[in-house]
């Protein structure tokens, strides 16, 4: 549904442009963003909070809460693997990035950022914003090395 919304917005924007105007659309390398997100301080903070909840539940002998939190962890691990392989949407990652997307778009000089653009007519110019997203996620040197390897594939 979100992909349809992005495509509809792109069509609506490009339909109103004259033939001489170009719309710049930010795109990104999904595997790089997935790796950077799950290695980011943003994710580390969320995970740390869940681990603290888990420890508190164990101390309180709240087996139901422990089971729920362990299931959450397993689900998140599976989601990360599916996102990395391209088999799951990046919804949670894009939600986490949303506070910074307007500034990233401004810095890149784009009107919108889309994870997929299956078609673009000649009035659309794509701009890779992956590096700006990695900056926002505070990707460290090791993460950047992993990302470089991913981009070579």
Residue frames relative to the residue before (quaternion, step in Angstrom):
aa qw qx qy qz dx dy dz
X 1.0000 0.0000 0.0000 0.0000 0.00 0.00 0.00
X 0.6598 0.4985 -0.3193 0.4628 3.59 0.95 -0.85
X 0.6090 0.5445 -0.3523 0.4567 3.59 1.05 -0.76
X 0.6369 0.5184 -0.3259 0.4684 3.57 0.97 -0.85
X 0.6492 0.5231 -0.3178 0.4516 3.59 0.96 -0.85
X 0.6507 0.5017 -0.3130 0.4763 3.58 0.98 -0.85
X 0.6635 0.4986 -0.3063 0.4662 3.58 0.94 -0.87
X 0.6464 0.5147 -0.3186 0.4645 3.57 0.97 -0.84
X 0.6499 0.5065 -0.3149 0.4711 3.58 0.98 -0.83
X 0.6428 0.5213 -0.3180 0.4625 3.57 1.00 -0.82
X 0.6559 0.4984 -0.3063 0.4771 3.57 0.94 -0.87
X 0.6570 0.5150 -0.3139 0.4523 3.58 0.93 -0.89
X 0.6703 0.4878 -0.3008 0.4714 3.58 0.93 -0.87
X 0.7126 0.4532 -0.2776 0.4580 3.59 0.80 -0.94
X 0.5917 0.5761 -0.3733 0.4227 3.61 1.11 -0.56
X 0.7055 0.4628 -0.2640 0.4673 3.58 1.08 -0.68
X 0.5850 0.5959 -0.3731 0.4043 3.60 1.18 -0.10
X 0.4648 -0.6367 0.5296 0.3131 3.52 -1.13 0.61
X 0.6815 -0.5197 0.3203 0.4036 3.56 -1.19 0.38
X 0.6772 0.4998 -0.3021 0.4476 3.61 1.13 -0.52
X 0.6364 0.5460 -0.3337 0.4307 3.61 1.19 -0.34
X 0.2000 -0.7575 0.6129 0.1027 3.51 -1.19 0.69
X 0.2163 -0.7399 0.6178 0.1549 3.54 -1.05 0.73
X 0.2690 -0.7568 0.5803 0.1347 3.55 -0.93 0.99
X 0.0828 -0.8000 0.5942 -0.0115 3.54 -0.78 1.13
X 0.3545 -0.7368 0.5403 0.1987 3.53 -0.84 1.00
X 0.0401 -0.7651 0.6425 0.0109 3.55 -1.03 0.86
X 0.1233 -0.8034 0.5769 0.0806 3.57 -1.22 0.24
X 0.5233 -0.6042 0.5096 0.3183 3.51 -1.34 0.47
X 0.3870 -0.7820 0.4405 0.2114 3.55 -0.23 1.30
X 0.6700 0.4911 -0.3461 0.4360 3.66 0.72 -0.85
X 0.6248 0.5435 -0.3404 0.4455 3.60 1.02 -0.72
X 0.6767 0.4824 -0.2881 0.4757 3.55 0.94 -0.89
X 0.6134 0.5390 -0.3495 0.4593 3.60 1.02 -0.73
X 0.6757 0.4831 -0.2973 0.4708 3.59 0.81 -0.97
X 0.6769 0.4986 -0.2988 0.4517 3.58 0.86 -0.95
X 0.6391 0.5291 -0.3362 0.4457 3.60 0.97 -0.77
X 0.7422 0.4235 -0.2436 0.4587 3.57 0.73 -1.03
X 0.6801 0.4141 -0.2928 0.5294 3.59 1.29 -0.12
X 0.5230 0.6850 -0.3777 0.3386 3.59 1.30 0.02
X 0.6166 -0.5190 0.4355 0.4009 3.56 -1.28 0.31
X 0.5765 0.5933 -0.3674 0.4251 3.59 1.11 -0.65
X 0.7022 0.4256 -0.2544 0.5110 3.59 0.87 -0.96
X 0.6158 0.5580 -0.3512 0.4314 3.60 0.98 -0.77
X 0.6506 0.5127 -0.3133 0.4643 3.58 1.00 -0.80
X 0.6514 0.5026 -0.3129 0.4745 3.59 0.98 -0.86
X 0.6670 0.5007 -0.2930 0.4675 3.56 0.95 -0.89
X 0.6264 0.5434 -0.3280 0.4525 3.58 1.01 -0.83
X 0.6456 0.5143 -0.3160 0.4678 3.58 0.99 -0.82
X 0.6624 0.4957 -0.3042 0.4721 3.60 0.95 -0.84
X 0.6458 0.5122 -0.3210 0.4665 3.58 1.00 -0.77
X 0.6210 0.5190 -0.3366 0.4813 3.60 1.09 -0.68
X 0.6261 0.5189 -0.3287 0.4804 3.60 1.03 -0.76
X 0.6475 0.5235 -0.3120 0.4576 3.56 0.96 -0.88
X 0.6646 0.4958 -0.3062 0.4678 3.58 0.88 -0.91
X 0.6468 0.5101 -0.3193 0.4684 3.60 0.96 -0.81
X 0.6476 0.5113 -0.3155 0.4687 3.58 0.99 -0.81
X 0.6375 0.5133 -0.3270 0.4724 3.59 1.02 -0.75
X 0.6556 0.5161 -0.3047 0.4593 3.58 0.95 -0.89
X 0.7073 0.4395 -0.2421 0.4979 3.57 1.11 -0.76
X 0.3733 -0.7428 0.4660 0.3030 3.58 1.33 -0.07
X 0.3444 0.7199 -0.5106 0.3201 3.56 1.09 0.84
X 0.1851 -0.8432 0.4961 0.0931 3.56 0.27 1.29
X 0.6077 0.5550 -0.3578 0.4412 3.58 1.06 -0.65
X 0.6713 0.4863 -0.2810 0.4836 3.57 0.94 -0.95
X 0.6182 0.5386 -0.3347 0.4645 3.58 1.03 -0.81
X 0.6663 0.4977 -0.2984 0.4683 3.58 0.89 -0.92
X 0.6442 0.5231 -0.3202 0.4571 3.59 0.97 -0.85
X 0.6992 0.4693 -0.2753 0.4637 3.57 0.88 -0.93
X 0.6331 0.5046 -0.3355 0.4816 3.58 1.04 -0.67
X 0.6271 0.5161 -0.3294 0.4815 3.59 1.05 -0.73
X 0.6107 0.5420 -0.3434 0.4641 3.59 1.02 -0.80
X 0.6625 0.5127 -0.3041 0.4536 3.58 0.88 -0.93
X 0.6621 0.4958 -0.3040 0.4726 3.57 0.92 -0.88
X 0.6446 0.5215 -0.3145 0.4622 3.57 1.00 -0.83
X 0.6613 0.5028 -0.3067 0.4646 3.59 0.95 -0.86
X 0.6345 0.5244 -0.3295 0.4624 3.58 1.02 -0.79
X 0.6616 0.4975 -0.2964 0.4764 3.57 0.95 -0.92
X 0.6318 0.5294 -0.3284 0.4611 3.59 0.98 -0.83
X 0.6475 0.5230 -0.3232 0.4502 3.60 0.88 -0.89
X 0.6589 0.4984 -0.3090 0.4710 3.59 0.94 -0.86
X 0.6721 0.4911 -0.2968 0.4679 3.57 0.94 -0.87
X 0.6327 0.5146 -0.3319 0.4740 3.60 1.03 -0.71
X 0.6583 0.5140 -0.3154 0.4505 3.57 0.91 -0.86
X 0.7106 0.4339 -0.2595 0.4894 3.59 1.02 -0.74
X 0.5345 -0.6513 0.3934 0.3680 3.59 1.27 -0.09
X 0.5512 0.6434 -0.3725 0.3787 3.57 1.28 0.20
X 0.7453 0.2788 -0.1984 0.5722 3.61 1.24 0.06
X 0.5221 -0.6346 0.4619 0.3337 3.60 -1.07 0.66
X 0.4808 -0.6790 0.4880 0.2639 3.55 -1.26 0.47
X 0.1359 0.8569 -0.4910 0.0786 3.57 1.18 0.51
X 0.7058 0.4535 -0.2821 0.4655 3.61 0.73 -0.99
X 0.6454 0.5149 -0.3225 0.4629 3.58 1.04 -0.72
X 0.6665 0.4915 -0.3037 0.4712 3.59 0.92 -0.88
X 0.6156 0.5279 -0.3462 0.4717 3.60 1.07 -0.66
X 0.6623 0.4967 -0.3043 0.4713 3.58 0.98 -0.81
X 0.6812 0.4827 -0.2736 0.4777 3.58 1.12 -0.70
X 0.4938 0.7330 -0.4015 0.2403 3.58 1.14 -0.62
X 0.6322 0.5308 -0.3760 0.4208 3.68 0.89 -0.61
X 0.7512 0.4034 -0.2156 0.4760 3.60 1.11 -0.57
X 0.4851 0.7188 -0.4187 0.2697 3.59 1.20 -0.27
X 0.6323 0.5320 -0.3502 0.4411 3.62 0.95 -0.75
X 0.6705 0.4825 -0.2961 0.4795 3.60 0.93 -0.87
X 0.6319 0.5224 -0.3281 0.4692 3.59 1.01 -0.79
X 0.6474 0.5086 -0.3143 0.4727 3.59 0.94 -0.87
X 0.6475 0.5185 -0.3153 0.4611 3.58 0.96 -0.87
X 0.6716 0.5028 -0.2963 0.4565 3.59 0.88 -0.94
X 0.7112 0.4388 -0.2494 0.4893 3.57 1.08 -0.76
X 0.3995 -0.7280 0.4690 0.3009 3.57 1.24 -0.28
X 0.4947 0.6401 -0.4407 0.3891 3.58 1.05 0.79
X 0.4800 -0.6768 0.4883 0.2705 3.54 -1.25 0.53
X 0.7884 -0.0190 0.0037 0.6148 3.58 1.21 -0.45
X 0.2793 -0.7183 0.6104 0.1828 3.50 -1.33 0.38
X 0.0181 -0.8049 0.5916 -0.0433 3.55 -0.78 1.07
X 0.4377 -0.7024 0.4948 0.2648 3.54 -1.00 0.79
X 0.7904 0.1187 -0.0631 0.5976 3.57 1.17 -0.54
X 0.0085 0.7504 -0.6609 -0.0044 3.53 -1.08 0.77
X 0.1676 -0.8331 0.5193 0.0907 3.58 0.06 1.25
X 0.7861 0.0464 -0.0346 0.6154 3.58 1.22 -0.41
X 0.0644 0.7659 -0.6389 0.0333 3.54 -1.12 0.70
X 0.3528 -0.7220 0.5456 0.2380 3.56 -0.86 0.90
X 0.7354 -0.4618 0.2654 0.4189 3.61 -1.23 0.22
X 0.6046 0.5587 -0.3754 0.4260 3.64 1.18 -0.25
X 0.6475 0.4929 -0.3155 0.4881 3.60 1.29 -0.10
X 0.0993 -0.7652 0.6352 0.0343 3.52 -0.88 1.03
X 0.2395 -0.7779 0.5622 0.1463 3.59 -0.69 1.03
X 0.1347 -0.7664 0.6272 0.0328 3.51 -1.11 0.85
X 0.3556 -0.7392 0.5306 0.2134 3.58 -0.71 1.04
X 0.0981 -0.8121 0.5749 0.0165 3.58 -0.62 1.18
X 0.2753 0.8014 -0.4951 0.1919 3.58 1.26 0.25
X 0.6856 0.4950 -0.3049 0.4382 3.59 0.78 -0.97
X 0.6376 0.5143 -0.3316 0.4680 3.59 1.04 -0.70
X 0.6310 0.5136 -0.3280 0.4801 3.58 1.06 -0.71
X 0.6447 0.5133 -0.3192 0.4679 3.59 1.01 -0.80
X 0.6123 0.5328 -0.3411 0.4741 3.58 1.07 -0.70
X 0.6475 0.5238 -0.3114 0.4576 3.58 0.92 -0.93
X 0.7095 0.4460 -0.2447 0.4878 3.57 1.03 -0.83
X 0.3825 -0.7536 0.4515 0.2862 3.57 1.35 0.01
X 0.0787 0.8255 -0.5482 0.1082 3.54 0.88 1.00
X 0.3220 -0.7527 0.5456 0.1789 3.55 -0.82 1.02
X 0.7438 -0.4207 0.2760 0.4399 3.57 -1.32 0.13
X 0.6538 0.5077 -0.3252 0.4572 3.60 0.95 -0.80
X 0.6337 0.5191 -0.3227 0.4741 3.59 1.00 -0.81
X 0.6551 0.5095 -0.3116 0.4627 3.58 0.93 -0.87
X 0.6201 0.5291 -0.3377 0.4707 3.58 1.08 -0.66
X 0.6359 0.5111 -0.3205 0.4814 3.60 0.97 -0.85
X 0.6649 0.5153 -0.3013 0.4489 3.56 0.90 -0.95
X 0.6178 0.5393 -0.3481 0.4543 3.60 0.97 -0.80
X 0.6603 0.5014 -0.2997 0.4720 3.57 0.96 -0.88
X 0.6444 0.5242 -0.3224 0.4539 3.60 0.97 -0.82
X 0.6792 0.5074 -0.2915 0.4430 3.56 0.94 -0.87
X 0.6080 0.5576 -0.3525 0.4417 3.59 1.19 -0.44
X 0.6142 0.5839 -0.3426 0.4054 3.58 1.17 -0.52
